[in-house]
Amino acid sequence: GIAGREDRYPAIFVEPSTASELSVIAFKADGVGDMLNHGIAWLRRDFREGPNDNLGTMPEVTIVDDDHEVGLLVDGEQERTTSPIVCRAGMSSVKFASLA
């Protein structure tokens, strides 16, 4: 779940919105209807259209899990880490070059 909120979610999507804000979407799976709608969203090739609560934008979000170990997808790669996970918006020191 999200620290400071009572609702629990099976998946949380965090992505940069601006240089100082993160967009946070929490996915719901409260029953058969939600699961069916998630399947339809996947078939349409955009899982973000499944049942969710758009929690808006924020400079920082803390994700907590009672199991203390959390599965992640980072750029499509599976990882595991321990809870809590603190995500903060900010600029990276890495510089990217384009060869066009």
Order of alpha helices (4+ residues) and beta strands (2+ residues): beta-beta-alpha-beta-beta-beta-beta-beta
